[in-house]
Amino acid sequence: MRHRLSEQRFRTLADHVESHALTRPDRVALRVDDQALTYARLHDQAVRVAGGLAAAGVERGDRVVLLLPNRTEFVVAWLALCRLGAVAAALNTAFSGEALARAIELTQAEVFIVDREFVASVGDRAAVFVPGEKTWAELVAHSPTAPRAEVSGGDPAMLLFTSGSTGRSKACVLPQRYIVRQAQIFAEQVGLRTDDVLFCPFPLFHVDAAIFTVAPAFILGTTAALARRFSVSAFWDQIREHEATVFDFMGATLSMLYKQPPAVGDADNPARLGWGVPLPGWADDFERRFGIELVELYGLTDAGAVLFNTPGKPRRTGSCGKAVEPFEVRILNEEGFEVPAGTVGELCIRSREPHVMMTEYLGIPEETLRAFAGLWFHTGDLAYRDDDGYFYFVGRNKDVIRRRGENISAFEIEEFLERHPAILEVAAFGVPSELTEEDVMVAAVLRPGHVLSAADLIEFCEDHLPRHMVPRYVEFAAALPRTPTEKVEKHRLAERGVTAATHDRGDRP
């Protein structure tokens, strides 16, 4: 059914929780490891905390910093701020030093809800509330008669920061309607059910956990289950413990799970569906081994999820799906013209509905203007489409290595090398060349118990890859630097560049 563009009164995520608190009060709404809240309890705590925050001076439009790991209090505070029409500024818990100070300054927040370990990081602030301590208990002790702000769909609701895997993280201002409508679209396209349990092992300051796990669960009135962090060894035990039926993955996390030694009980789990990007070539084997269906889609914090494959239908190898309402998706060249099917260009998005994409990058208007140039949102991702409207991700525009006039997709090199039985994970990136432009370098992590030399890795590439894509530099590492959402921080690898531990095969034409 087509969503109505106008509502008599806009319903926020907090409104949906309140409705479920009346109709299914004893249903578990949220689990975080061993913490659990029913809809009745979640709503009650959110209302009380809203009262406490209002007493602390929080008003409609104010930004309140949430600097917390995954825990129930994060979601309680988020819903409380939603009721007040205030903005939840969800900061990356990996931020520290100058990066954290810059993010805090950007929010211009005066009220902070932080985990105990971050109290010193926020400095001498007038209002700091710490879950588990007296300050938080005083918030929850307020009477459940908090003031209620009337908000519109275009009002700012949340700040989520981009991953920063290829550069400095940006703060996306997400409107109230983005949260609700994106959750509705996602639930419909992925085929979520009211008896599902949605599991996410990634942090709540990330779109996967907040917008595509918690929000859809609260729209449907079902359960969102979160882990404090992704764990290869604990993942399937967590799925079983939470009786999770749906989970999300990143490419690296799926690969880590697949490369664990097969076990007799691999398929003995309650999951029916895993969604994420990208879907590797061995996806069919993963599905058979674990007894689930994998679905690839395409989304990002700035614009939400816009491309979907349909569960239950045969997939097109390599495709991240087709555009769904209310989104238009085009592949544009550098001049802003659409390119023919099969031609690689930048994936660009616009919406036929208001307030379902971010409003702006906070504090950097020039970046906002650049992103929305020509009335399209420019993702910075390279892709192409086929004649039937299916889209295929090629790589990040910033993740392209320029070698001797050739544009090389780092994603394609990584996808190929991860087929090697000795390689657990790998990152490909460009380093400066004495001939100008760049040379290809890879950093690889080997699977436990496996041995592989740099020369053998290069020979493997020479046997299968085009000559210009074969790495010049190879370095082995115990682990790759990562964001809290398990994305490799390539800018850190590139900044470090060639070291004494790097193998150089020499410059070859």
N, C-alpha and C positions, 0 to 999 in steps of 0.2 A: 504494500500500500504506500502510495507516495506521501511523503511527510508534508504536513501543512506548514507553509512559510510563516503564517501568523498565528499566534496563540493568544487567548484572552489574557492569560498570565503566564509568563515564562516560568518553567519548572526547572530549578537548578538540581544538581546532583543531591544536595541536601534534602530537597523536597521529595525526591524519589525514596531516599532512605527513610524519611518520616512516614511516607505512605506504607512502606513495607513494615515499619515498626508497628503499625496498626493492624495490618492484615496477616502478617506472619512474624509475630514478635519473637518467637523462639527459634526461628531459623538462624543458623550461624551465618553472619554476614562476612566476617573477616577472621582469618587465622594468620598469625605470624609465628612460625615455629610452634612453641607451646602456648602462646597467647591466643585467646579466642573471644570474640564479642558477638552476641546475637544482635539482630536488628534493633530490638528494643533497647538493649544496653548501649549499643553504638549511638543511637539517636539521643538517648538520655545524656550520655557523656558529652556529645557534641553540643547540645543545648546548654549544658552547664558551663562548658569551657567557653562558649560564645559569651555567656554572661560575665565570666571572669575577664575575658579579653576586653569586653565593652567597658567594664569597670576600670581596666588599665588604660583606657583612652583610645582603643582601636575603633575606628569609624569606617564607614563605607569608603572604599578607594585606597585605604591605607595598605601598605605592604608590610607583611610580617614574615621574617625569615624563619624557615624550617631547616634546621641543620641537624638531621637525625638519620640514623640507619633505619632499616626496615623494622618498624614496631607499630603496635596499634595506635599509639599516641599521635603518630604522624597523621594517620587518616582521621582521627578524631579532631585534631587541630585544623586540618584541611576543611572538613565539613563545618566546623565552627566558624571559620573565616568566610566560608561560602554563605552561611546564614547572615553574617554581618555585611556582606557585600564587599569584604576586604580581599586582599590578594595574597595568596600563599606563594611566597618566594622560596622555592625548593632548591637549596644549594647542594651542589655536588660535595659529598663528604670526603672526596679525595682532594678537594681544594685545600691548600695550605699556604702559609706565608703571603707573598705578594698577590698570588692568584685569589686567595680567600679574601684578603683585604679589598682587592679591586671589586670582587663580586658583592661584598657587603656594601661598599660605597655606592655601587651602582643601584642597589635596591632603595637606598635612602631610608631604610627601615629604622624604626625606633623601638620595636618590640621583637624579641627573639625567643624562639622555642628550640632549644638545643640539647643534644645529648651531653652527659657529664664530661666526656672527653674533649668537648669543644668549647667548654665554658671559658677557658683561658684564651682561646683563639678569638672570641668576639670582643674581648676587652671589657672596659668599664662602661657598661650600658645601663640605661635607666630601668629597663624592664626585660629581664631574662628569666625564662621559665624552663625548668629542667625536669623532664619526666622521671619519676621515681624519687623525687625529692620534695621538700615541703612546698616549694613554689608551685609545683604542678598540682599537688594535693589541694592547695588553696583555690586553684582554678576550678577543679572538678567539684569542689564543695559549694559552688554557687547555686542559687535557686534556679530550677529549670524554667525560668520565665524571661529568657534573654530577649532583648529587642531584636526585631526581624526587619531587615532591610528589603525593600522592593528593588529588585535588580532586573536589568534587561539582558537580552542575549549578547549584546555587544560590550557589556561591562567587563573589564579585566577580571579574571578569576585566578590565574596562576602564572608564575614565571617558571619555565623549565629551560635549562641551559642545554645547548647543543653539546654533542659528545666531546668535541675538541680533539678528535683523533688525528686530524690533519692540520690543525691550527688552533688559534685562540677560541675558546668557547664563547658563544653569544647567548644572550638571554631572550628567549621568545616570549612575548606577551600573548597569552592565550585567553580568549574571551570565554564567558560562561557557556555560550552555546557551542563552542568548539568541544568542550568536555562532554556535554550531553549528546550532541549530534554525532560526533565521532564514535562514541560508544554504541549508539544505535546502529550506525552504518556497519561497524565492525561486527556486532552481534548478528546482524542480518546476513552479511556476506559470508561469514565463517560458519553460520548455522548453529549458533549457540542455543542451548536449551535451558529451561528453568531448573533442571535437575543437575546441570553441570557444576563441577568445581573447577575454577580457573586457577592454575598454578603459575607463578612467576618467580624465578630465582634472582631477578635483577632489582636494582634499587628503586625506591619510590620517587626519587628525583628524576627518573627516566620515563619516557613516554610509554614504554612497554608495560611497566608495572602500573603506573597511575591511570593512563588513558585507555589502555587496551587489556587491562586485567581487572583492576578495582572498579573503574567506571562501568564497564559492561556488566559486571556482576551485580552492581548496585542498581543498574537500570532494570535488569531482569529479576532481581530479588533472590539471587542465588549467592554462592560463596566464592570469595576471593581468598586464595591461600598463597602466602608469600614466604620465601626463605630469606634469611638475612644476607646470604651470599650464594653464588653458584658453587657447587661442589660436585666434581665428577664422581667421586666415590659414594656420595650420599644421595645423588639425584633420584635414582629409582626408589630408594627407601623413602624419600620425602614424598614422591608421587603416591606410593602405597599408603603411607601414614595419613596423608590428607585425603585419600581416595579421589585424587585429582583425575579428571577426565580430559582436560584440555591444558596444554602448556605451550609456552613460546620458547623459541631458540634463536641464537645467533649462529652464524656459520661456524665459528670456531667452537662453540659449545657443543654443537651437534657432532662435529668431527671428533671432539674429545670423547664423547659418549660412544661413538661408533668404534673408536680405536681401543676401547677397553676389551680385554679378553672375553669372548663369548661365554655365557653361562647357561645352564639348563633352564633356569627360571626367567630368562630375559623377557619372554612374552607374558609372564605372570604379573601383570600390572593393570590398573583400572583405566589407564589413558586410552582414549579413542582418537585423539587428534593433536598434532603438533603443528604450530604455525610459525613462520619466520622467513628469513632471507639470509643468504642464498641457499637454494636447494642443490646439494651436490649430486654428482653423477651416480653415486651409490645409494641414492635415496630409496630405490625399490628394495634393496637388500636390507636397509635399516627398517623399513616398514615390515618386511617379513620377519625379521629377527625379533622385533619388539611388539609386533601385533598391533600397530597403529597406522593411521594415515597422516602423511605430511603434506602441508599446503604452503606454497610460497605466495607471498604478497609483497607489496612495496609500500613503504610509508616512511615518514620522517617527522621529527618534532614540529618543524615549521608549518607543515601542511597536513599532517595526519596521514591516515592510510587511504590511498587513492586507487591502487591497482590490486585486484584480487583474482586468484584462481578459485574455481568452485569445487568445494569438497565433493567427493563421490564421482567426479567426472574425470575422464582421462586427461592427463596433463601434457602440455607441450614442453618438451625438454628445454630447459634453460629460460623459460618464460616466467616472469613475475606477475603475469595476469593481464586482465583488461580493465580499462577505466570503468568505474561505477558512478551512478548518480550520487551526488550532484556535481561531479568533477568532469572537467574537460582536460585531457592530457594531449600534448603535442610534442613532437621532436623538432626543435628549431635549430637553425644554424646560427653562426655568430652575428649575423645581421638581423636576426629575428624572424626569418622566413621558415615556414615548415618545409622539411625535407621529405623526399619520397620514401616509401616503404623500403626497408633494408639498408637505409643510410643512417650512419651513426651521427647523432647530434646531442644537444642538451635536452633533457627531459624537463618540460615546463608544464605548470598546472594553473588552472583557475577554476573558480566555483560558480555555480549558478544560484547558490544560496548565500545569504550573508552570514558572517561570523563563524565559519567552519574551518578557517585557516587562521594562522597567527595574525595579530594586528600589526606588530612591529618588532624589530630588534631594539630592546630597551637601550636608550642612551647613544645609539649609533644610527642617526637618521640617514646618513649617506649609504650605509649598508642596506637599510630598508628600501631606499629608493632603487638601489642597484638590484636588489632581489626581485622587486616588482616591476622592473623595466618593461615597457611595452604592454602593461596590464596583465602580464603573465608572471607567476612566481617561478623564478629560475632556481632549480634545485642544485645545480652544480654537478649533477650526475649525467654520465654519458649512457645513452641507450639507443635502441632502434625498435621499430615495430614491424610486424609482418602485414601481409595484405588483409588478414582477418582481424586486425586490431589488437593482437597480443604484443606486449612489450617485453624487451629483453635488456637486462641491465648489463652494461659493459664495464663500468668503473667510475670512480670519482674523477671529475675534471682535474682536481688537484692531485689525483693519484695516478696520473699519466706520466710516464717517463719519456722524455724527449731525447732520443739518441740518433745522431747523424741524420736529422730530418724525418725520422720515423716516430710516430706516436705509439708508445707501447703501453698496453693495459697491464698494470701491476696485478690486477685481479686475475687475469688470464694466466700469468706466470704462477701465481700462488695456487690457483685451482689445479694446474697441471702438477706442480711439485707435491701437493698433498696426496696425490695418487701413489707416491713412492711408499712402499711398505715400511721404510725406516723413519719416515718423517712424520712427526706428530703435528707440527704446525710451522708455518713459514710466513715471512713478510718480505715483499719485494718493494724496492724503492730506488729512487735515483740519487746519485752522488755526483758532485762536479767532475767533469772530464777536462783533461788538459787540452782537448780539442774543441772546447766550448760545449754547450749543452750538457748532457749527462751520460753516465755509464750506469748499467744495471747492477744493483747489489741485492743480495738476499741474506736474511738472517733466519736460520733454521733451528728448530728444536727437535731433537731425535726422540723417538719412542724409547721407553726404558728397555734396556737389554739389547738395543740395536746399535750397530756400528756403520758409519758411512763417512767416507772421506770427501773433502771438497772436490778433489779431482773426479771421483765417481759421480758426485752430484752434477758436476758440469758435463761429464760424458753423457749422463742420462738426459740432460737438456739438449745436448748436441744431437742426440739420436732422434729427438721428437719435436723440438721447437724450431721455428724459423731462426736463422743465424742471428738476426738483430735482437732477438729476445733472450738469447743465452746470457746468463749473468757473467760479468767480468769478476765481480767480487763475491766471495762466500764467507760467511762467518757463522759458527755454531754457538748457540747460547743455551743456558739452562732454562731460560724463560724469556718471553717477550714482554716489554713494558705494555701495560694495559690500563684502560679506563675502568671504572667500576662496573661498566656494562660489558666488559670483556672484549672491547674493541682495541686493536693494537694501536698504540700511540706512535705512528710512523714518523711524526715530526721529531720525536726524541731519537729514533734510530738514525734518521737522516742528519740531524744535528751532530750526532756523534761521528757518523761517517766511517771512513776507513781507519782501522786501528792496527796495532802491531799483531793482533790476533786474526786479522783478516787475510784470507787467501786471495791472491791476485793471479788470475790466469793470464794476465797480460792483455794489452790492447790488440784486438784482432779485427779485421775488416768484416 
